[in-house]
Amino acid sequence: MSTALMRTALRPLYDKARDAHPGLLIQRGYPSHETGAAEAKTRHIERICAIPASDYYLRAVQRWRTATASPLRFRQVELVLETRLFIGLTGGGALETGCAIAHSYGVPYIPGSSIKGATKSHVLGSPFAENHRAVCDELFGSESGDDYPDGLAGLVSFHDAWWLPDQTGRPPMVQEVVTTHHLDYYGSDGETPATDLDSPVPNAQIAVRGRFLFVLEGPPAWLELAAEMLTAALSQSGVGAKTRAGYGYFQAAPTSGGGPRCAWVDDTIAVLAKKNNAKEDDTLRGKGLAAAWQALTDGELKAKALADIRARWEAQGWWESPPSGSAKQTKAIYAES
């Protein structure tokens, strides 16, 4: 049985589109539902997961980094997914799978409310909360009660987490297969018994991979504690759906040999590599990165970026022996400062 989900006049437009907003494809782009035709759904999900982040989004990430860089008001925490992430899984409508997609950019994000909820749940279940309940109430806020008749607003705001591109240019979303073992049991609300003889049914889902930038806002004295709580919660308890199955766990972002990586270098390399259709190594030793670094006006950021670039060059053996004439000219730009 086939059920039309899209007007006939719109189907050619979706078929001919060279690029599309993933959120639109999830909510409105599935043309029809056919009973027993799992292949059509799988192909549609593959199309969604093949869409890369746009240049528009890459520039927006850099603006967000800059806007939240002040340590007197914000704390940035960069974490990388140790496993894949399911976020907004139930928002797919007829597609029966979804993902939290930023409306303006078409890229996955983690809502700040989910981040705060996961962090608060993890902390309140720890011994810290038993000994420092007042601290938890100040940080996360509290409902009205005997101690706070009007309720209490939390001192720290948890902003939405932005997905961060890498130098490979991989799309943020990836198809994940979840196997349902007792389809009749779930379909009958438990009336049909689940047995070990039930056949597994593969079900395509939309998952997220890569790194995220988490931003906390509040009084400086509280931000360090909140960042530690956030990191512990997402690395030990995870966030999103199916955490009990191992999804949604994070770990600290990798560091370079010379110390912490500079986010500006990562973001700029991602933009330049995509713009020039170039490899990471070629972009790292190219004049485009050197010119962008030379144009920086923030002295502190410029120094951090140079330290990171030099550490990456030294790891490749390029700093002492540049591999080409153009690389020698690029090194001269860095060496002049």
Beta strands, then each sheet from edge to edge (+ up, - down):
strand 1: 2-4
strand 2: 32-34
strand 3: 74-81
strand 4: 109-110
strand 5: 141-142
strand 6: 152-153
strand 7: 157-158
strand 8: 161-164
strand 9: 173-180
strand 10: 201-208
strand 11: 211-217
strand 12: 250-252
sheet 1: 1+ 2-
sheet 2: 4+ 8- 11+ 3- 12+
sheet 3: 4+ 8- 11+ 7-
sheet 4: 5+ 6-
sheet 5: 9+ 10-
end
